[in-house]
Amino acid sequence: MRVEIITPDKALFKGEATSVVVPGISGSMGFLNNHAPLITVLKAGEVKVTTANGEEQFTVKGGVVEVSNNTVIVLAE
């Protein structure tokens, strides 16, 4: 799936991933290919992106995540 992690200053990540884990308000949420469409708010924490080359982590202070059509877009603070 395609993943973008964007802050007001720059894009932290753009590329393909096999899974994404985000810090949701009610706890961690994970996304895989063909996940149901979703928009939700994030709390401060780590966004973990698993790619073919391993796992990358990005610290966010909050934000919003949108999942749709095998695309995950994180608008992070």
C-alpha positions in Angstrom: 0.0 0.0 0.0 1.0 3.6 -0.5 1.9 5.6 2.6 2.5 9.3 3.1 3.4 10.9 6.4 3.3 14.7 6.1 4.0 17.5 8.6 3.4 21.3 8.0 7.1 21.6 7.3 7.9 18.6 5.1 7.1 15.0 4.0 8.6 12.5 6.5 7.8 9.4 4.4 6.4 8.7 1.0 6.5 5.1 -0.4 5.2 1.6 -0.3 4.7 -0.3 2.9 3.3 -3.7 4.1 1.8 -2.3 7.3 1.4 0.9 9.3 0.7 1.3 13.1 -0.4 4.7 14.4 -1.2 6.0 17.9 -5.0 6.4 17.9 -6.8 8.2 20.7 -8.2 4.9 22.0 -4.9 2.9 21.5 -2.7 1.7 18.7 -4.3 1.0 15.3 -2.7 -1.1 12.5 -3.4 -1.0 8.8 -2.7 -3.6 6.1 -3.6 -3.8 2.5 -7.4 -3.6 1.7 -8.2 -2.0 5.0 -11.7 -0.5 5.3 -11.9 3.3 4.7 -11.3 5.3 7.9 -10.5 8.8 9.1 -9.5 9.2 12.8 -7.5 11.5 15.1 -4.1 10.6 16.4 -2.5 11.3 19.8 1.2 11.9 20.4 3.4 8.8 19.8 5.2 6.7 17.2 4.0 5.9 13.7 5.6 2.7 12.6 5.9 1.9 8.9 7.0 -1.6 7.9 8.5 -1.8 4.4 10.4 -4.5 2.4 13.6 -3.0 3.9 12.5 -3.1 7.6 10.7 -0.9 10.0 10.9 2.9 10.3 9.5 5.0 13.2 8.4 8.6 13.1 7.5 10.6 16.2 4.3 12.7 16.0 2.6 15.1 18.4 -0.9 14.3 17.1 -2.7 14.6 13.8 -5.2 12.8 11.5 -4.9 9.6 9.5 -7.0 8.7 6.4 -7.1 5.2 5.0 -8.7 4.7 1.6 -8.0 2.5 -1.5 -4.8 1.0 -0.2 -3.5 4.5 0.7 -2.6 5.7 4.2 -2.1 9.4 4.6 -0.9 10.7 8.0 -1.2 14.5 8.5 1.0 14.9 11.5 1.8 17.7 13.9 
